[in-house]
Amino acid sequence: MRDNMRPILSDLETLARQAGEILRTGYGHCTYIDHKGVIDLVTDVDHRSEAFLLDAIRKRFLTHRVVAEESGVLDGDDSRVWYVDPLDGTVNYAHGVPIFAVSIAYTENGEVVLGAVYDPMQDEYFCAERGSGAWLNGNPLFVSDAQDLNDSLLVTGFPYDIRNNPDNNLDHYANFALCSQGVRRLGSAALDLAYVAAGRFDGYWELSIQPWDIAAGVLIVQEAGGMVTDIHGGPDYLSPTPSVLAANPHIHSQMLGVLRRDIVPET
């Protein structure tokens, strides 16, 4: 029994790919869609994917704590914690938009050491191990080499309470739209981060996000050579409702400057 042992990256790959198959098979066939909030959805496939992941993790690592989007916290050793998002991009999924992923991270003593993000529709498996690098389907990942924010493609997300939250990111979105090549919104924080790690986007920020959405992606960006902080430049991006700023080192500093000043830099 491996309960007292650290998982290895292949364990996360097996979990992510099997959960991804649940998502792929259920795509276009949701039998249940509920509202956790006005625009915050959950489907029967979210629950099936999460039930599989929790059962598989607990069978092999039964004393580990697990923090999951739908089930909350399954108590265990707080020095060994998993962060699980069984379907990141549920609104996309429910509407038949094929942009979503499974996100799994394993932490030791508060530090993410293993991360996996799997897009079952593109069959793209992003992963990282702290100190060893990041990969996409076995090929090494590196952030972009963009030097100037004006030449950068960015990505962001918005809170589910955007309609009544004055800190809804729309002001920052407008600012960055005016000093970059463009700002996208995919609807999956896990893929936003994975795409930064792959150099597809140069930077990503979000004001209010959950740890299970970003824990794996943060490590993948870091191991691909990127910088990750909260939007104030601090290290606390895994608090209960963290903010996040991830980019290549050149763009990270420029984005942080825009966020701190909350004005558009001169071009």
C-alpha positions as CSV (number, residue, x, y, z in Angstrom):
1,M,0.0,0.0,0.0
2,R,1.4,3.4,-1.0
3,D,-0.6,5.6,1.4
4,N,2.4,6.9,3.2
5,M,4.3,7.6,0.0
6,R,4.3,10.6,-2.3
7,P,2.5,10.1,-5.6
8,I,4.5,10.4,-8.8
9,L,3.6,12.3,-12.0
10,S,2.3,9.2,-13.8
11,D,-0.3,8.8,-11.0
12,L,-1.7,12.2,-11.9
13,E,-1.6,11.4,-15.6
14,T,-3.6,8.3,-15.1
15,L,-6.2,10.1,-13.0
16,A,-6.4,13.1,-15.3
17,R,-6.8,11.0,-18.5
18,Q,-9.4,8.7,-16.9
19,A,-11.4,11.7,-15.6
20,G,-11.0,13.4,-19.0
21,E,-12.6,10.3,-20.7
22,I,-15.6,10.8,-18.4
23,L,-15.9,14.4,-19.7
24,R,-15.3,13.5,-23.3
25,T,-17.9,10.7,-23.2
26,G,-20.5,12.9,-21.5
27,Y,-19.9,15.9,-23.8
28,G,-23.1,16.9,-25.4
29,H,-25.1,14.5,-23.2
30,C,-25.6,16.3,-19.9
31,T,-28.7,15.0,-18.1
32,Y,-28.5,17.5,-15.3
33,I,-27.5,21.1,-15.0
34,D,-27.9,23.1,-11.8
35,H,-27.1,26.6,-10.7
36,K,-24.7,27.2,-7.8
37,G,-25.2,30.9,-8.6
38,V,-26.8,33.0,-11.3
39,I,-24.1,32.2,-13.8
40,D,-22.2,29.4,-11.9
41,L,-23.2,26.0,-13.2
42,V,-22.7,22.4,-12.2
43,T,-23.5,19.3,-14.3
44,D,-24.0,15.6,-13.6
45,V,-20.7,15.1,-15.4
46,D,-18.9,17.4,-12.9
47,H,-20.1,15.1,-10.2
48,R,-19.2,11.8,-12.0
49,S,-15.7,13.1,-12.8
50,E,-15.2,14.2,-9.2
51,A,-16.6,11.0,-7.7
52,F,-14.1,9.0,-9.8
53,L,-11.1,11.2,-8.8
54,L,-12.0,11.2,-5.0
55,D,-12.5,7.5,-5.0
56,A,-9.2,6.8,-6.8
57,I,-7.1,9.2,-4.7
58,R,-8.6,7.9,-1.4
59,K,-8.0,4.3,-2.4
60,R,-4.3,4.8,-2.9
61,F,-3.5,7.8,-0.6
62,L,-6.2,7.4,2.1
63,T,-4.7,9.7,4.7
64,H,-4.1,12.6,2.3
65,R,-6.4,15.7,2.5
66,V,-8.3,16.4,-0.7
67,V,-9.8,19.8,-1.6
68,A,-12.3,19.5,-4.4
69,E,-14.6,21.9,-6.1
70,E,-17.9,20.2,-5.6
71,S,-17.3,18.1,-2.4
72,G,-15.3,20.6,-0.5
73,V,-12.6,19.3,1.9
74,L,-12.1,15.6,2.6
75,D,-10.1,15.7,5.9
76,G,-6.7,14.2,6.1
77,D,-3.0,15.1,6.6
78,D,-2.7,18.8,6.1
79,S,0.9,18.4,5.0
80,R,-0.2,16.4,2.0
81,V,-3.1,18.0,0.1
82,W,-4.6,17.4,-3.3
83,Y,-6.5,20.1,-5.2
84,V,-9.0,18.7,-7.7
85,D,-11.2,20.4,-10.3
86,P,-13.1,17.6,-12.1
87,L,-14.3,20.0,-14.8
88,D,-12.8,23.4,-15.2
89,G,-14.9,25.3,-17.7
90,T,-18.4,24.0,-16.8
91,V,-20.2,26.9,-18.4
92,N,-18.4,26.1,-21.7
93,Y,-19.2,22.4,-21.3
94,A,-22.9,22.9,-20.6
95,H,-23.2,25.1,-23.8
96,G,-21.3,22.7,-26.0
97,V,-18.1,24.8,-26.2
98,P,-15.1,22.4,-26.3
99,I,-12.8,24.4,-24.0
100,F,-12.5,22.7,-20.6
101,A,-10.1,20.5,-18.6
102,V,-9.4,18.4,-15.6
103,S,-7.0,19.9,-13.2
104,I,-5.2,18.0,-10.4
105,A,-2.4,19.2,-8.1
106,Y,-0.6,17.6,-5.2
107,T,1.0,19.7,-2.5
108,E,3.4,19.0,0.3
109,N,3.7,21.4,3.3
110,G,1.8,24.1,1.3
111,E,3.9,23.9,-1.8
112,V,2.6,22.5,-5.1
113,V,5.0,19.7,-6.2
114,L,3.0,17.9,-8.9
115,G,0.5,19.4,-11.4
116,A,-1.6,18.1,-14.3
117,V,-4.1,19.7,-16.6
118,Y,-5.8,17.6,-19.3
119,D,-7.9,18.8,-22.2
120,P,-9.7,15.7,-23.4
121,M,-11.1,17.3,-26.5
122,Q,-7.6,18.2,-27.9
123,D,-5.9,15.3,-26.1
124,E,-3.4,17.8,-24.6
125,Y,-1.8,16.7,-21.3
126,F,0.1,19.5,-19.6
127,C,2.1,18.5,-16.5
128,A,4.9,19.6,-14.2
129,E,7.1,18.4,-11.3
130,R,8.7,21.0,-9.1
131,G,12.4,21.3,-10.0
132,S,12.1,19.0,-13.0
133,G,10.3,21.0,-15.7
134,A,7.0,21.2,-17.5
135,W,5.7,19.2,-20.5
136,L,2.9,19.0,-23.1
137,N,2.4,15.4,-24.3
138,G,6.0,14.7,-23.4
139,N,7.5,17.7,-25.0
140,P,9.2,20.4,-22.8
141,L,7.2,23.6,-22.2
142,F,8.6,27.1,-22.2
143,V,6.9,30.5,-21.7
144,S,7.0,33.0,-24.5
145,D,9.9,35.4,-25.1
146,A,7.8,38.4,-25.6
147,Q,9.5,41.5,-24.3
148,D,6.9,44.2,-24.6
149,L,3.3,44.3,-23.3
150,N,2.2,46.0,-26.5
151,D,3.2,42.9,-28.4
152,S,1.5,40.5,-26.0
153,L,-1.6,38.4,-26.2
154,L,-3.2,38.1,-22.7
155,V,-6.0,36.1,-21.2
156,T,-8.3,36.7,-18.1
157,G,-11.4,35.6,-16.4
158,F,-14.2,37.3,-14.4
159,P,-15.9,36.5,-11.1
160,Y,-19.3,34.7,-11.0
161,D,-20.7,37.7,-9.1
162,I,-19.7,40.1,-11.9
163,R,-23.2,41.7,-12.0
164,N,-23.0,43.0,-8.4
165,N,-19.3,43.0,-7.5
166,P,-17.6,46.4,-8.0
167,D,-14.2,44.6,-8.1
168,N,-15.3,42.7,-11.3
169,N,-12.1,43.1,-13.4
170,L,-13.8,45.0,-16.1
171,D,-11.6,48.1,-15.5
172,H,-8.4,46.1,-15.7
173,Y,-9.7,44.3,-18.8
174,A,-10.3,47.7,-20.5
175,N,-6.8,48.9,-19.6
176,F,-5.0,45.8,-20.8
177,A,-7.1,45.7,-24.0
178,L,-5.7,49.2,-24.8
179,C,-2.0,48.3,-24.2
180,S,-1.7,44.7,-25.6
181,Q,-2.4,42.9,-28.9
182,G,-5.6,41.6,-27.3
183,V,-7.2,40.0,-24.3
184,R,-9.0,36.7,-24.5
185,R,-11.4,34.9,-22.2
186,L,-11.4,31.1,-22.6
187,G,-13.5,30.3,-19.6
188,S,-11.1,27.8,-18.0
189,A,-8.4,29.1,-15.6
190,A,-6.5,25.8,-15.8
191,L,-6.2,26.1,-19.6
192,D,-5.4,29.8,-19.3
193,L,-2.3,28.9,-17.2
194,A,-1.4,25.9,-19.3
195,Y,-1.5,28.1,-22.4
196,V,0.8,30.7,-20.7
197,A,3.2,27.9,-20.0
198,A,3.1,26.8,-23.6
199,G,3.8,30.4,-24.9
200,R,0.4,30.6,-26.5
201,F,-0.5,33.5,-24.2
202,D,2.1,35.9,-22.8
203,G,0.2,36.7,-19.6
204,Y,-2.9,35.9,-17.5
205,W,-4.5,37.6,-14.5
206,E,-7.7,37.1,-12.5
207,L,-8.9,38.8,-9.4
208,S,-10.9,36.2,-7.6
209,I,-10.3,32.5,-8.3
210,Q,-10.3,29.2,-6.3
211,P,-7.2,27.2,-5.5
212,W,-8.4,24.1,-7.3
213,D,-8.7,26.1,-10.5
214,I,-5.1,27.3,-10.5
215,A,-2.9,25.0,-8.3
216,A,-1.8,22.7,-11.1
217,G,-1.5,25.5,-13.7
218,V,0.6,27.7,-11.5
219,L,3.3,25.0,-11.1
220,I,3.2,24.3,-14.9
221,V,3.9,28.0,-15.6
222,Q,6.6,28.2,-13.0
223,E,8.4,25.1,-14.3
224,A,8.1,26.5,-17.9
225,G,10.1,29.5,-16.8
226,G,7.2,31.9,-16.0
227,M,6.5,34.1,-12.9
228,V,3.4,33.7,-10.8
229,T,2.3,36.0,-8.0
230,D,-1.0,37.4,-6.8
231,I,-2.1,40.6,-8.5
232,H,-0.2,42.7,-5.9
233,G,3.1,40.9,-6.5
234,G,2.9,38.7,-3.4
235,P,3.3,35.0,-3.1
236,D,-0.1,34.1,-1.7
237,Y,-2.0,32.7,-4.7
238,L,-3.4,29.6,-3.0
239,S,-5.4,31.4,-0.3
240,P,-9.2,30.5,-0.1
241,T,-10.1,33.2,-2.7
242,P,-6.7,34.2,-4.3
243,S,-5.9,36.4,-7.2
244,V,-3.3,35.4,-9.7
245,L,-0.9,37.0,-12.2
246,A,1.1,34.6,-14.4
247,A,3.4,35.6,-17.3
248,N,6.8,35.4,-18.7
249,P,9.2,37.4,-16.6
250,H,9.3,40.5,-18.9
251,I,5.6,40.7,-19.3
252,H,4.8,39.9,-15.6
253,S,6.6,43.0,-14.4
254,Q,4.8,45.2,-17.0
255,M,1.4,43.7,-16.2
256,L,2.0,44.2,-12.5
257,G,2.8,47.8,-13.2
258,V,-0.6,48.3,-15.0
259,L,-2.4,46.5,-12.1
260,R,-0.7,48.6,-9.5
261,R,-1.3,51.9,-11.2
262,D,-4.7,50.9,-12.7
263,I,-3.9,53.1,-15.7
264,V,-2.9,52.4,-19.2
265,P,0.8,53.0,-19.7
266,E,1.8,55.4,-22.4
267,T,2.7,53.8,-25.8
